Amino acid sequence: MEYSPKQIVNELDRYIIGQTEAKRAVAIALRNRYRRSRLPQEVREEITPKNIIMKGPTGVGKTEIARRLAKLDKAPFVKVEATKFTEVGYVGRDVESMIRDLVECAIRLVREEKIAEVEPKAKEAAEKKLIEGLLPGRRKNHPDKNSDELREELTKELRDGKLDNIMVEMEFQGRPQALQLGPLGGNETNFGELMSKIIPPKNKKRKVTVKEAYTFLTREEAGKLIDDDSIASEAIKRAEEDGIIFIDEMDKIAGKSNTHGPDVSREGVQRDILPIVEGCTVNTKYGNIKTDFILFIAAGAFHVSKVNDLIPELQGRFPVIVELQSLTESDFAKILKEPDNAIIMQYAALLGVDNIKLKFTDEAINELARIAFLENENNENIGARRLHTVMEMLLEDVSFNASGGHDDVELVIDKAYVAEHMERATKNLNLRKYIL
C-alpha cells in the first residue's frame, strides 16, 4: 500500500463527511505500516503500531472510518463490542475470540484472491466438464454430427448464455457439518472434518440449471488449484502484519473500580484485553498468531466515563486519542448528497427499480438536514443514522405504492413536498418548544 497520508484522507473523504482529525490519525497509522515494512528486519521488530482511541457520539463515522481504512488497504478487519465480554458470570469472556475472527477474515480474503488468480483456468476446466456432461444428450438429437462439431456448438451456446436455464442432474459431494469442539479459548476441532476423513461423505444427486452447475464446477475446480496450507500461512501473516481490530463501546468497560457491582467485571475485561493489545501469541485452528503488530482502534462516546477511567496500562497502549465532533446541520446536508454512497443516491437507486425517478431540490435537502438536526437535538443524538429515519418517513408512501407496473415516473422532492410529508415530525418538534 503506497498511498500517502494525504491520499488516504482524500479517499476517506469520498465516503465520510468531516472528522478531519480522526482521518489524519488513521492515515498516519496506515502509512507508518508501509514505512515499517521498508525497514531492515532488526529495526522492524522494534516498531509497533500506535493504537488509536476515537472519542465521539454515536453515528458520527467512527466505525465507518476504520472499515473504509481496512478496505482501502485490503486488510483483514474485525469489529467487536467490548460489552460482549462483560456477560453475567464471566469476566473477560474469551477475548481471544477477536483474534480468531480476524484470522478467519484473513483466510476469506486470501482465498478470494487465490481463487481470482486461478479463475480463468478453473472456468476452462469447468466448461470442459460441463460440455462433456451435455454431449451425450446433444449426440442423441444430432446423430449426423461428429463429437468435435457438437462440442464446438455447445461451447458457443454455453458462452452466449443460451444454455443457462436448461436443467441438468449433478452429483454434489456431501459437506461435513462444522461441529466445533474444544474449551473456551483453546484450539477448536472441527468434528465434521475429522469424521469425513474416516468415513467419506456420500454424494447427492440434484437437478440444477446449467448456470448453477457452471458456477459450482468453477468453484470446485478452483479449490483443486489452490493450496489450503499456503492460504493458512499467508492469512496468518496478513492478519499479523495488516490486521485491524475495531473495539467499539470501549467507554462501557471504563469506570472507577468499586468493591462490588459491574465495575469489577469492567476492570476484569480491561485486564483481559490488555495482553491482546500489548502483544501475545494466540492459538487458532490455522496456527499461532502474534498480536504485536495488529492495529487496534478503540471507540466510544465517553460522555459518562472518560478515557482516564481506563486502567493506566491500557491507556498506555492507546497513545493516540482523537475526538470526533457532533454533526452539524450543514454536515447532514452534505451527507445526503456528497459522498460516493450518498443516502439520496441509495434511495434513488432503490426506487429506480420500480421505475420511479427521484430528484431532490437543494431546498428539500436543506430542510431534511434541518429536521434531522433538530430531531437529534430534541431526542437522543444518533448522528447520521437519523437521516435514515427522516428519509424513511419522507418516502414511506412512495415506497409502499411503487410496484414497477408502469412507465418511468419522475418525482421531484421539493421543500413543499418535505413539509407535507414530514408534517407529523415537525409538529412534534414545534410542540416540544413548550414542554418544560
Secondary structure as the mmCIF struct_conf table of DSSP 4:
data_model
#
loop_
_struct_conf.conf_type_id
_struct_conf.id
_struct_conf.beg_label_comp_id
_struct_conf.beg_label_asym_id
_struct_conf.beg_label_seq_id
_struct_conf.end_label_comp_id
_struct_conf.end_label_asym_id
_struct_conf.end_label_seq_id
HELX_RH_AL_P HELX_RH_AL_P1 PRO A 5 ASP A 13
TURN_TY1_P TURN_TY1_P1 ARG A 14 TYR A 15
BEND BEND1 GLY A 18 GLY A 18
HELX_RH_AL_P HELX_RH_AL_P2 THR A 20 SER A 37
TURN_TY1_P TURN_TY1_P2 ARG A 38 ARG A 38
BEND BEND2 LEU A 39 LEU A 39
HELX_RH_AL_P HELX_RH_AL_P3 GLN A 41 ARG A 44
TURN_TY1_P TURN_TY1_P3 GLU A 45 GLU A 46
STRN STRN1 ILE A 52 LYS A 55
TURN_TY1_P TURN_TY1_P4 THR A 58 GLY A 59
BEND BEND3 VAL A 60 GLY A 61
HELX_RH_AL_P HELX_RH_AL_P4 LYS A 62 ASP A 73
TURN_TY1_P TURN_TY1_P5 LYS A 74 LYS A 74
STRN STRN2 PHE A 77 GLU A 81
HELX_RH_3T_P HELX_RH_3T_P1 ALA A 82 THR A 86
TURN_TY1_P TURN_TY1_P6 VAL A 88 GLY A 89
BEND BEND4 VAL A 91 GLY A 92
TURN_TY1_P TURN_TY1_P7 ARG A 93 GLU A 96
HELX_RH_AL_P HELX_RH_AL_P5 SER A 97 ASN A 141
TURN_TY1_P TURN_TY1_P8 PRO A 143 ASP A 144
BEND BEND5 LYS A 145 LYS A 145
HELX_RH_AL_P HELX_RH_AL_P6 SER A 147 ASP A 160
TURN_TY1_P TURN_TY1_P9 GLY A 161 ASN A 165
STRN STRN3 MET A 167 GLN A 173
HELX_LH_PP_P HELX_LH_PP_P1 GLY A 174 GLN A 177
STRN STRN4 GLN A 180 LEU A 181
BEND BEND6 GLY A 182 GLY A 182
TURN_TY1_P TURN_TY1_P10 LEU A 184 GLY A 185
BEND BEND7 GLY A 186 GLY A 186
STRN STRN5 THR A 189 ASN A 190
HELX_RH_AL_P HELX_RH_AL_P7 PHE A 191 ILE A 198
BEND BEND8 ILE A 199 ILE A 199
HELX_LH_PP_P HELX_LH_PP_P2 PRO A 200 LYS A 202
STRN STRN6 ASN A 203 THR A 209
HELX_RH_AL_P HELX_RH_AL_P8 VAL A 210 LEU A 225
BEND BEND9 ILE A 226 ILE A 226
HELX_RH_AL_P HELX_RH_AL_P9 ASP A 228 ASP A 242
STRN STRN7 ILE A 244 ASP A 248
HELX_RH_3T_P HELX_RH_3T_P2 MET A 250 ILE A 253
BEND BEND10 THR A 259 GLY A 261
HELX_RH_AL_P HELX_RH_AL_P10 PRO A 262 GLU A 278
STRN STRN8 THR A 281 THR A 284
TURN_TY1_P TURN_TY1_P11 LYS A 285 TYR A 286
STRN STRN9 GLY A 287 LYS A 290
TURN_TY1_P TURN_TY1_P12 ASP A 292 PHE A 293
STRN STRN10 LEU A 295 GLY A 300
BEND BEND11 HIS A 303 SER A 305
HELX_RH_3T_P HELX_RH_3T_P3 VAL A 307 ASP A 309
BEND BEND12 LEU A 310 LEU A 310
HELX_RH_AL_P HELX_RH_AL_P11 PRO A 312 GLY A 316
TURN_TY1_P TURN_TY1_P13 ARG A 317 ARG A 317
STRN STRN11 VAL A 320 GLU A 323
HELX_LH_PP_P HELX_LH_PP_P3 LEU A 324 LEU A 327
HELX_RH_AL_P HELX_RH_AL_P12 GLU A 329 LYS A 337
BEND BEND13 GLU A 338 PRO A 339
TURN_TY1_P TURN_TY1_P14 ASP A 340 ASN A 341
HELX_RH_AL_P HELX_RH_AL_P13 ILE A 343 GLY A 352
TURN_TY1_P TURN_TY1_P15 VAL A 353 ASN A 355
STRN STRN12 ILE A 356 PHE A 360
HELX_RH_AL_P HELX_RH_AL_P14 ASP A 362 ASN A 378
BEND BEND14 ASN A 379 ASN A 379
TURN_TY1_P TURN_TY1_P16 GLY A 383 ALA A 384
HELX_RH_AL_P HELX_RH_AL_P15 ARG A 385 LEU A 394
TURN_TY1_P TURN_TY1_P17 LEU A 395 LEU A 395
HELX_RH_AL_P HELX_RH_AL_P16 GLU A 396 ASN A 401
BEND BEND15 GLY A 404 GLY A 404
BEND BEND16 HIS A 406 ASP A 407
STRN STRN13 VAL A 409 ILE A 413
HELX_RH_AL_P HELX_RH_AL_P17 LYS A 415 HIS A 421
TURN_TY1_P TURN_TY1_P18 MET A 422 MET A 422
HELX_RH_AL_P HELX_RH_AL_P18 GLU A 423 ARG A 432
TURN_TY1_P TURN_TY1_P19 LYS A 433 TYR A 434
#
